[in-house]
Amino acid sequence: MTLSTIGLDGYPSARTVLLSRFDGQRLHFHTDTRSRKAAELAAVPRATMTIVWPEAARQLVVTGDVTPVTGREARLAYSARTRYLQVLAWVNDADLAGATADVRRQRWAAFAAERGDGPLEPPATWGGFALTPLRMLFWQGATDGPSNRLAYERDADGTWRWESWPG
Ligand SMILES: Cc1cc2nc3c(=O)[nH]c(=O)nc-3n(C[C@H](O)[C@H](O)[C@H](O)COP(=O)(O)O)c2cc1C
């Protein structure tokens, strides 16, 4: 999905992340706690998530408030990541970013050699966030007619109002 935050300079800030989990209330994603997005969310804990299913002509745009997940939730999400993504969370740091591709591969290989195939714990820099929806826009496209949207907004008392919007 595309995760949009508010940049520290006030401009939008967007990037692709994996939607790790929907727990029935909140949408979770995980990242490096040293990342730009983590700093932006610390400053303004609000975000929009855009998820598109082009083949189904569907789009979902969710805006809401973001809070860090618990350490337990973050560890569970880490254990569900592929080995590649688990290693990436350890190895992908700012120091290595400017190194040559060869140096980056060597560091990757050195980490694999040192740690073997055993289970990995998340690094201290692994973290997660969960977004509680305030607005949800369900877009539905069509090849034989106009697209449209169902726009949901949560009131202060927790009830959802919705209306139809043009696509
Ligand atoms: C398909 C795809 C999935 C990605 N998933 C994640 C993710 O789940 N978490 C993450 O931190 N970065 C993920 N990234 C990398 C981010 O797009 C981004 O480059 C990185 O998190 C740094 O973003 P920031 O500087 O805005 O914090 C993914 C990139 C792609 C293309």
PDBQT file of the ligand as one rigid body, heavy atoms in Angstrom, charges set to zero:
ROOT
HETATM    1  C1  LIG A 201       6.745  -3.336  -2.453  1.00  0.00    +0.000 C 
HETATM    2  C2  LIG A 201       7.454  -2.598  -1.347  1.00  0.00    +0.000 A 
HETATM    3  C3  LIG A 201       7.191  -2.933  -0.023  1.00  0.00    +0.000 A 
HETATM    4  C4  LIG A 201       7.834  -2.255   1.015  1.00  0.00    +0.000 A 
HETATM    5  N1  LIG A 201       7.507  -2.568   2.299  1.00  0.00    +0.000 NA
HETATM    6  C5  LIG A 201       8.072  -1.873   3.310  1.00  0.00    +0.000 A 
HETATM    7  C6  LIG A 201       7.658  -2.107   4.656  1.00  0.00    +0.000 A 
HETATM    8  O1  LIG A 201       6.764  -2.911   4.954  1.00  0.00    +0.000 OA
HETATM    9  N2  LIG A 201       8.271  -1.388   5.626  1.00  0.00    +0.000 N 
HETATM   10  C7  LIG A 201       9.231  -0.448   5.341  1.00  0.00    +0.000 A 
HETATM   11  O2  LIG A 201       9.742   0.178   6.275  1.00  0.00    +0.000 OA
HETATM   12  N3  LIG A 201       9.630  -0.194   4.085  1.00  0.00    +0.000 NA
HETATM   13  C8  LIG A 201       9.056  -0.867   3.058  1.00  0.00    +0.000 A 
HETATM   14  N4  LIG A 201       9.428  -0.603   1.761  1.00  0.00    +0.000 N 
HETATM   15  C9  LIG A 201      10.443   0.462   1.528  1.00  0.00    +0.000 C 
HETATM   16  C10 LIG A 201       9.741   1.848   1.620  1.00  0.00    +0.000 C 
HETATM   17  O3  LIG A 201       9.015   2.109   0.428  1.00  0.00    +0.000 OA
HETATM   18  C11 LIG A 201      10.718   2.999   1.886  1.00  0.00    +0.000 C 
HETATM   19  O4  LIG A 201      11.669   3.102   0.869  1.00  0.00    +0.000 OA
HETATM   20  C12 LIG A 201      11.441   2.871   3.235  1.00  0.00    +0.000 C 
HETATM   21  O5  LIG A 201      10.594   2.373   4.243  1.00  0.00    +0.000 OA
HETATM   22  C13 LIG A 201      11.970   4.223   3.684  1.00  0.00    +0.000 C 
HETATM   23  O6  LIG A 201      10.894   5.143   3.752  1.00  0.00    +0.000 OA
HETATM   24  P1  LIG A 201      10.970   6.542   4.536  1.00  0.00    +0.000 P 
HETATM   25  O7  LIG A 201      12.305   7.153   4.247  1.00  0.00    +0.000 OA
HETATM   26  O8  LIG A 201       9.855   7.350   3.933  1.00  0.00    +0.000 OA
HETATM   27  O9  LIG A 201      10.750   6.258   5.982  1.00  0.00    +0.000 OA
HETATM   28  C14 LIG A 201       8.784  -1.246   0.714  1.00  0.00    +0.000 A 
HETATM   29  C15 LIG A 201       9.039  -0.906  -0.624  1.00  0.00    +0.000 A 
HETATM   30  C16 LIG A 201       8.376  -1.572  -1.633  1.00  0.00    +0.000 A 
HETATM   31  C17 LIG A 201       8.637  -1.158  -3.062  1.00  0.00    +0.000 C 
ENDROOT
TORSDOF 0
